[in-house]
């Protein structure tokens, strides 16, 4: 039996591809003892919950329920994946406006009676804008409203380098910061293997031909989601693993460093925008933002990324 102290309750809003795969990943990792799936399409949520529950005999005990927003109010963490996807004839701004309207409906209901230590983790795209919208609508302190940000992009970056180097991705250190999207910024100056900077990767890499092609690597990462969506309609496995990693940092109070989307106030001269920077995360949410030493071109690219996001925010009504 799990005692009340040990109970970890996680709410997932949106039981689509991403939400249900996150539930599956959390079930496999044993991080949650209770998962509540909420979707406007109640039948879909119920179907996903049934399918997941039937694996109960293979994993640590976990209650998988469906419910309403108010069933999530005493959760340790609420993960938000609900939203519309971009139609072929829609612009990015159309999608931003559409999902902002959905969040205007969800967030007040979700947070009206929320426990004082519940954290919110936004995954829906555009994740930086919607994390900002969630923070504004919820009135919660910003350390409790987190966006999954570029945790996935940083993983794609490390994978891409690992393939070129023939070295375990876990031993390659590198960060993508800024927007989770087209203006994201690879921090080449902080990318390293056992402390060796990127320029010296050839010394430890087996495959030496295309390791130094920065443009090729970054274009691979930026286009990854588009390419997967074109081939199979959605991306959900890697984002679910990224979310599982974030949840672990939170629930186990790990003080882990991850490139999460957070409210930036006076970092690199930027203010009042959510974007990704390396953050220390624990049970209280974002403990602090770490200021990487950026090259002047990286800092300029980050400023541009913040501008792109701020221009989007100016075009929506919160
Ligand atoms: P999906 O269409 O399969 O699922 C979305 C779900 O949200 C649907 O089941 C829908 O019924 C539900 N929904 C819509 N409005 C709702 C409301 N008001 N309340 C409750 N549920 C509601 O989409 P998906 O593939 O699961 O993607 C979900 C989101 O995750 C998208 O915005 C996608 O772009 C985003 N995503 C983010 C990342 C990232 O790195 N941040 C990666 C992959 C996908």
Boltz pocket constraint, residues with backbone or C-beta under 6 A from the ligand:
constraints:
  - pocket:
      binder: B
      contacts: [[A, 13], [A, 14], [A, 15], [A, 16], [A, 17], [A, 18], [A, 19], [A, 38], [A, 39], [A, 40], [A, 41], [A, 44], [A, 81], [A, 82], [A, 83], [A, 84], [A, 85], [A, 102], [A, 105], [A, 106], [A, 122], [A, 123], [A, 124], [A, 125], [A, 126], [A, 127], [A, 148], [A, 149], [A, 152], [A, 180], [A, 234], [A, 235], [A, 236], [A, 239]]
      max_distance: 6.0
